[in-house]
Structures are given as structure tokens and as C-alpha cells.
Amino acid sequence: MEEKKPSKLHDIRVTASDAVEIMRQIGTPGVVESLNNVKETASKVNEIIQSLKTPEMVKNIENFRLISENVNQAATKMQNTMQQLKETGVIDKASDLINSAKEKINSFDYGAENSINGQDLREVSVATKEMFVSIKDLINELTITLASSKKSGTIHNVQETIREASDIYKTVSTIVW
């Protein structure tokens, strides 16, 4: 059996018929409304694109880019700093110090047998104040002594004596060893 080949004229008629159907569908209110919505959307997108091209927006976009870069650099620096702190053990030492302080604070339990009471704290406070007064007096005395020894040349004599004692020690230690 022979197959009948469609003629070119038949193909043109089918294509023209399809085109007429498409044209009729385009004219329907739903399609026209959809096309109008697409047109409005394209118009708004075009307005947005044009507003993004203004010098102010270009500058704002550049500023956002710079801010983003700076934030990224800061985050990298913070990560590096944290890594260095971890490597040096500073964080662990600080944590140990905090735990030690917590333990000391918890030792102020007033009901326990070996606890620190108010009288003990008062005595520590008084002793600390007395110690600071003594240190202050010692510093004042040393300052006065230093000033008077500078005038009399005593400092120079003491330095010479220390230097000679050091030389004697070096000599003796080389002989002994």
C-alpha cells in the first residue's frame, strides 16, 4: 500500500488555520489582561533598572559592596584573633581564673565549718590596708634615701661594690668548678 504524502498546500492550510485560532485566542479578554499585566510589569522593571543607573544609586551600591568587604575582613580578623587566643591558651587561663574565683566566692558559705566569716574578712581588710601603708612608707623612705645617696655618691660606691663582688664570685666559681 502506498502511503499518501500530505501536500504542501494541505500543510499551509493547517498552519493558517492554527494561526487564525491563535489570533482568536489572543483577542480574548483573559489573554489581553495577562498581556497588559506583563506590559505593566516590564514597564516597572524598566523604571527600576533606570533608577539603579542614577549616580546616587550607583554610589549606594558601591558603598554596600565596600561595607560587605569590610564586614568580611573584620570577620576574618576576628577568626584569626580567636584562633591565636586559643593557641596561646589565654582563653583557657581566663576560664581557669573565673572558675577559681567562683570557687573562692563559694567558700564564703557562712554555715560551713571551715568557712570565712565576717570577722575574718574585716581582719584581711585591715591587714591589707596596713600593708599598703607600710609599702607607701617604704617607698617614701627609699626615695629620700636615694635622693640623699645621690648627693653623697653612695650609689656609685654601692654599684662599685656590687661589681667587685660579682667579679669575685665569677673568679671563685671558675676555680671551684
C-alpha positions as YAML, in Angstrom:
chain: A
units: angstrom
residues:
- id: 1
  name: MET
  ca: [0.00, 0.00, 0.00]
- id: 2
  name: GLU
  ca: [1.08, 3.33, -0.85]
- id: 3
  name: GLU
  ca: [1.37, 5.96, 1.71]
- id: 4
  name: LYS
  ca: [-0.23, 9.19, 0.83]
- id: 5
  name: LYS
  ca: [2.02, 12.14, 1.44]
- id: 6
  name: PRO
  ca: [0.32, 15.26, 2.56]
- id: 7
  name: SER
  ca: [0.66, 18.01, 0.09]
- id: 8
  name: LYS
  ca: [2.27, 21.31, 0.81]
- id: 9
  name: LEU
  ca: [-0.99, 23.07, 0.22]
- id: 10
  name: HIS
  ca: [-2.60, 20.99, 2.96]
- id: 11
  name: ASP
  ca: [0.26, 21.92, 5.36]
- id: 12
  name: ILE
  ca: [-0.21, 25.59, 4.59]
- id: 13
  name: ARG
  ca: [-3.97, 25.33, 5.25]
- id: 14
  name: VAL
  ca: [-3.39, 23.62, 8.63]
- id: 15
  name: THR
  ca: [-0.78, 26.21, 9.60]
- id: 16
  name: ALA
  ca: [-3.06, 29.07, 8.56]
- id: 17
  name: SER
  ca: [-5.93, 27.54, 10.49]
- id: 18
  name: ASP
  ca: [-3.73, 27.25, 13.60]
- id: 19
  name: ALA
  ca: [-2.63, 30.88, 13.20]
- id: 20
  name: VAL
  ca: [-6.27, 32.02, 12.96]
- id: 21
  name: GLU
  ca: [-7.08, 30.09, 16.17]
- id: 22
  name: ILE
  ca: [-4.10, 31.71, 17.94]
- id: 23
  name: MET
  ca: [-5.22, 35.17, 16.80]
- id: 24
  name: ARG
  ca: [-8.73, 34.49, 18.08]
- id: 25
  name: GLN
  ca: [-7.34, 33.35, 21.49]
- id: 26
  name: ILE
  ca: [-5.14, 36.47, 21.74]
- id: 27
  name: GLY
  ca: [-8.22, 38.62, 21.37]
- id: 28
  name: THR
  ca: [-9.99, 37.06, 24.38]
- id: 29
  name: PRO
  ca: [-10.29, 39.30, 27.49]
- id: 30
  name: GLY
  ca: [-8.22, 36.96, 29.73]
- id: 31
  name: VAL
  ca: [-5.24, 36.92, 27.35]
- id: 32
  name: VAL
  ca: [-5.46, 40.68, 26.78]
- id: 33
  name: GLU
  ca: [-5.49, 41.26, 30.56]
- id: 34
  name: SER
  ca: [-2.49, 38.95, 31.03]
- id: 35
  name: LEU
  ca: [-0.57, 40.73, 28.28]
- id: 36
  name: ASN
  ca: [-1.40, 44.10, 29.88]
- id: 37
  name: ASN
  ca: [-0.09, 42.80, 33.23]
- id: 38
  name: VAL
  ca: [3.12, 41.64, 31.53]
- id: 39
  name: LYS
  ca: [3.45, 45.05, 29.86]
- id: 40
  name: GLU
  ca: [2.97, 46.88, 33.21]
- id: 41
  name: THR
  ca: [5.46, 44.60, 34.94]
- id: 42
  name: ALA
  ca: [8.02, 45.14, 32.17]
- id: 43
  name: SER
  ca: [7.47, 48.89, 32.46]
- id: 44
  name: LYS
  ca: [8.04, 48.82, 36.26]
- id: 45
  name: VAL
  ca: [11.15, 46.67, 35.84]
- id: 46
  name: ASN
  ca: [12.45, 49.17, 33.28]
- id: 47
  name: GLU
  ca: [11.82, 52.03, 35.75]
- id: 48
  name: ILE
  ca: [13.70, 50.14, 38.48]
- id: 49
  name: ILE
  ca: [16.62, 49.48, 36.14]
- id: 50
  name: GLN
  ca: [16.72, 53.17, 35.18]
- id: 51
  name: SER
  ca: [16.64, 54.25, 38.85]
- id: 52
  name: LEU
  ca: [19.51, 51.83, 39.62]
- id: 53
  name: LYS
  ca: [21.59, 53.62, 36.99]
- id: 54
  name: THR
  ca: [21.34, 57.03, 38.73]
- id: 55
  name: PRO
  ca: [24.59, 58.31, 40.28]
- id: 56
  name: GLU
  ca: [23.12, 58.17, 43.79]
- id: 57
  name: MET
  ca: [22.15, 54.50, 43.45]
- id: 58
  name: VAL
  ca: [25.48, 53.62, 41.84]
- id: 59
  name: LYS
  ca: [27.22, 55.23, 44.83]
- id: 60
  name: ASN
  ca: [24.91, 53.42, 47.29]
- id: 61
  name: ILE
  ca: [25.58, 50.08, 45.62]
- id: 62
  name: GLU
  ca: [29.33, 50.75, 45.76]
- id: 63
  name: ASN
  ca: [29.00, 51.64, 49.46]
- id: 64
  name: PHE
  ca: [27.15, 48.37, 50.10]
- id: 65
  name: ARG
  ca: [29.93, 46.50, 48.33]
- id: 66
  name: LEU
  ca: [32.58, 48.24, 50.46]
- id: 67
  name: ILE
  ca: [30.61, 47.54, 53.65]
- id: 68
  name: SER
  ca: [30.32, 43.89, 52.68]
- id: 69
  name: GLU
  ca: [34.07, 43.65, 52.07]
- id: 70
  name: ASN
  ca: [34.82, 45.35, 55.40]
- id: 71
  name: VAL
  ca: [32.49, 43.00, 57.26]
- id: 72
  name: ASN
  ca: [34.16, 40.01, 55.62]
- id: 73
  name: GLN
  ca: [37.63, 41.33, 56.53]
- id: 74
  name: ALA
  ca: [36.54, 42.00, 60.11]
- id: 75
  name: ALA
  ca: [35.10, 38.51, 60.40]
- id: 76
  name: THR
  ca: [38.35, 37.02, 59.09]
- id: 77
  name: LYS
  ca: [40.38, 39.10, 61.56]
- id: 78
  name: MET
  ca: [38.11, 38.03, 64.41]
- id: 79
  name: GLN
  ca: [38.51, 34.38, 63.45]
- id: 80
  name: ASN
  ca: [42.30, 34.78, 63.30]
- id: 81
  name: THR
  ca: [42.35, 36.54, 66.67]
- id: 82
  name: MET
  ca: [40.21, 33.84, 68.26]
- id: 83
  name: GLN
  ca: [42.49, 31.18, 66.81]
- id: 84
  name: GLN
  ca: [45.57, 32.95, 68.18]
- id: 85
  name: LEU
  ca: [43.93, 33.32, 71.58]
- id: 86
  name: LYS
  ca: [43.10, 29.61, 71.60]
- id: 87
  name: GLU
  ca: [46.65, 28.71, 70.55]
- id: 88
  name: THR
  ca: [48.23, 30.86, 73.27]
- id: 89
  name: GLY
  ca: [45.94, 29.40, 75.93]
- id: 90
  name: VAL
  ca: [44.69, 32.80, 77.09]
- id: 91
  name: ILE
  ca: [41.07, 31.67, 76.89]
- id: 92
  name: ASP
  ca: [41.79, 28.53, 78.93]
- id: 93
  name: LYS
  ca: [43.70, 30.55, 81.54]
- id: 94
  name: ALA
  ca: [40.88, 33.08, 81.79]
- id: 95
  name: SER
  ca: [38.39, 30.26, 82.16]
- id: 96
  name: ASP
  ca: [40.51, 28.68, 84.90]
- id: 97
  name: LEU
  ca: [40.75, 32.06, 86.65]
- id: 98
  name: ILE
  ca: [36.98, 32.50, 86.50]
- id: 99
  name: ASN
  ca: [36.44, 29.00, 87.89]
- id: 100
  name: SER
  ca: [38.94, 29.68, 90.67]
- id: 101
  name: ALA
  ca: [37.20, 32.94, 91.53]
- id: 102
  name: LYS
  ca: [33.84, 31.13, 91.63]
- id: 103
  name: GLU
  ca: [35.29, 28.54, 93.98]
- id: 104
  name: LYS
  ca: [36.66, 31.28, 96.27]
- id: 105
  name: ILE
  ca: [33.32, 33.07, 96.26]
- id: 106
  name: ASN
  ca: [31.57, 29.81, 97.08]
- id: 107
  name: SER
  ca: [33.97, 29.35, 100.00]
- id: 108
  name: PHE
  ca: [32.22, 32.27, 101.73]
- id: 109
  name: ASP
  ca: [29.50, 29.85, 102.81]
- id: 110
  name: TYR
  ca: [28.69, 31.16, 106.28]
- id: 111
  name: GLY
  ca: [27.27, 27.92, 107.64]
- id: 112
  name: ALA
  ca: [30.17, 25.61, 106.82]
- id: 113
  name: GLU
  ca: [32.76, 24.56, 109.38]
- id: 114
  name: ASN
  ca: [35.83, 25.96, 107.58]
- id: 115
  name: SER
  ca: [34.09, 28.93, 106.04]
- id: 116
  name: ILE
  ca: [35.25, 32.53, 106.09]
- id: 117
  name: ASN
  ca: [33.20, 34.74, 108.39]
- id: 118
  name: GLY
  ca: [32.75, 38.50, 108.59]
- id: 119
  name: GLN
  ca: [35.43, 38.91, 111.25]
- id: 120
  name: ASP
  ca: [37.96, 37.13, 109.00]
- id: 121
  name: LEU
  ca: [37.10, 39.45, 106.11]
- id: 122
  name: ARG
  ca: [37.46, 42.51, 108.36]
- id: 123
  name: GLU
  ca: [40.86, 41.33, 109.57]
- id: 124
  name: VAL
  ca: [42.03, 40.70, 106.00]
- id: 125
  name: SER
  ca: [40.83, 44.16, 105.01]
- id: 126
  name: VAL
  ca: [42.62, 45.82, 107.93]
- id: 127
  name: ALA
  ca: [45.82, 43.84, 107.28]
- id: 128
  name: THR
  ca: [45.71, 44.77, 103.58]
- id: 129
  name: LYS
  ca: [45.32, 48.46, 104.43]
- id: 130
  name: GLU
  ca: [48.22, 48.27, 106.89]
- id: 131
  name: MET
  ca: [50.34, 46.52, 104.25]
- id: 132
  name: PHE
  ca: [49.64, 49.28, 101.70]
- id: 133
  name: VAL
  ca: [50.50, 51.97, 104.27]
- id: 134
  name: SER
  ca: [53.77, 50.15, 105.06]
- id: 135
  name: ILE
  ca: [54.63, 49.85, 101.36]
- id: 136
  name: LYS
  ca: [53.90, 53.55, 100.88]
- id: 137
  name: ASP
  ca: [56.13, 54.45, 103.84]
- id: 138
  name: LEU
  ca: [58.89, 52.18, 102.49]
- id: 139
  name: ILE
  ca: [58.70, 53.83, 99.08]
- id: 140
  name: ASN
  ca: [58.90, 57.27, 100.68]
- id: 141
  name: GLU
  ca: [61.90, 56.19, 102.77]
- id: 142
  name: LEU
  ca: [63.64, 54.68, 99.75]
- id: 143
  name: THR
  ca: [63.01, 57.86, 97.77]
- id: 144
  name: ILE
  ca: [64.53, 60.01, 100.50]
- id: 145
  name: THR
  ca: [67.50, 57.63, 100.91]
- id: 146
  name: LEU
  ca: [68.07, 57.51, 97.16]
- id: 147
  name: ALA
  ca: [67.99, 61.29, 96.90]
- id: 148
  name: SER
  ca: [70.49, 61.73, 99.74]
- id: 149
  name: SER
  ca: [72.75, 58.94, 98.45]
- id: 150
  name: LYS
  ca: [72.84, 60.54, 95.01]
- id: 151
  name: LYS
  ca: [74.15, 63.70, 96.63]
- id: 152
  name: SER
  ca: [76.79, 61.88, 98.67]
- id: 153
  name: GLY
  ca: [77.91, 59.43, 95.95]
- id: 154
  name: THR
  ca: [76.82, 56.39, 97.93]
- id: 155
  name: ILE
  ca: [75.02, 54.89, 94.90]
- id: 156
  name: HIS
  ca: [78.24, 54.95, 92.92]
- id: 157
  name: ASN
  ca: [80.09, 53.25, 95.77]
- id: 158
  name: VAL
  ca: [77.38, 50.58, 96.11]
- id: 159
  name: GLN
  ca: [77.50, 49.92, 92.36]
- id: 160
  name: GLU
  ca: [81.27, 49.52, 92.51]
- id: 161
  name: THR
  ca: [80.97, 47.14, 95.45]
- id: 162
  name: ILE
  ca: [78.35, 45.02, 93.63]
- id: 163
  name: ARG
  ca: [80.52, 44.91, 90.51]
- id: 164
  name: GLU
  ca: [83.57, 43.82, 92.53]
- id: 165
  name: ALA
  ca: [81.54, 41.19, 94.39]
- id: 166
  name: SER
  ca: [80.30, 39.86, 91.09]
- id: 167
  name: ASP
  ca: [83.85, 39.62, 89.75]
- id: 168
  name: ILE
  ca: [84.95, 37.78, 92.89]
- id: 169
  name: TYR
  ca: [82.03, 35.36, 92.56]
- id: 170
  name: LYS
  ca: [82.92, 34.65, 88.91]
- id: 171
  name: THR
  ca: [86.53, 34.04, 89.85]
- id: 172
  name: VAL
  ca: [85.65, 31.72, 92.72]
- id: 173
  name: SER
  ca: [83.07, 29.83, 90.72]
- id: 174
  name: THR
  ca: [85.57, 29.14, 87.88]
- id: 175
  name: ILE
  ca: [88.11, 27.85, 90.38]
- id: 176
  name: VAL
  ca: [85.59, 25.63, 92.17]
- id: 177
  name: TRP
  ca: [84.15, 24.14, 89.02]
...
